[in-house]
Amino acid sequence: LSNLAGKSLQAITPPDTQLMSWVFDEKSDGIFVTIRKDSDGDRKFTEKDDIDFVRVNVSKPNVGQEIIDGKTRQELQKILINSK
């Protein structure tokens, strides 16, 4: 994330993750980010790795916080994979 001039670059995804997609929600002033974790530690991002979701507060940007618990994440992942 950066300011409008492209300066003050700041990470918003956790280490060892790949940003897959994002959506800005004006009402909550947040960016909702879909990430892929290098869950098997092979330093590659593949469909075998876990997908997670984080929220970043635009007013106070920092590395996003996970917003979905493990069980719900697994169920969402099944739905997303089956919808392709």
N, C-alpha and C positions, 0 to 999 in steps of 0.2 A: 504494500500500500504506500502511496506517496501523496504529497500535496499536489495541487493543480499544476504547479510548475515542474513536476517530476522530481522534486527534491525531497529530502527527508524520507528516503526509502525505509520501510519497516516491514519485517516479516509478520504475517498474520496466520500462517499455517504452522502447525507443530513440526519439529525436526523429523526427518525421515518420512515425509508425506508428500504426496503429489496433489496439487490443486486440480480438480476435475471440472468443477463448475461453481458458479456463484450467482446469487440473486440479492439485490439491494431491496430492503423493505423500509420505505420512507417513514411509515408509522412508528416503527420501533427504533429507527436510526441504526439499523443493523445490517450487516452483510451475512447471509447464510451461505456457507461454503461446504461443498461436497469434496471430501478428500479421500485419497487412497493411501493407506498406511503400508509401509514395508514390513508387514506383519511376520514374514518368515525370515527377515534379516539377510536376504540375499543381495541387497542393494539394487534390486530391480523391481519395477512396478508392473505386476501382471494381474490378471483376473483372479488369481488365487489369493491375492492380498485383500485384507479387510477394507471395506468402505465405511467412512464415518462422516459425521456432520458436525460442523462447529459454527458458532456465532461470534461475530466480531462487532463490537460497539464502535461505530464510526467516530463518535465524539471523543472517545478515549481508546484509540486503536492499540491493540496488543495481540499476542498470539491468541487465536480463537479458543473458546471453551467448548468441549463436547456438549451437545444438547440432548443426546438420546442415550438411554441406558443400554447395556449390553444385549439384553434379551430383545428389546424392541428393535435395536440395530440389526440383529440377526434376521428378524422377521422381515424388516424392510429390505435388507439385502437380497433375500430370497425373491421378494416381489420384483425388485429392480432387475435382477438377473433373468427371471422368467418373462419379463415384459419385452425383452430384446428380440 
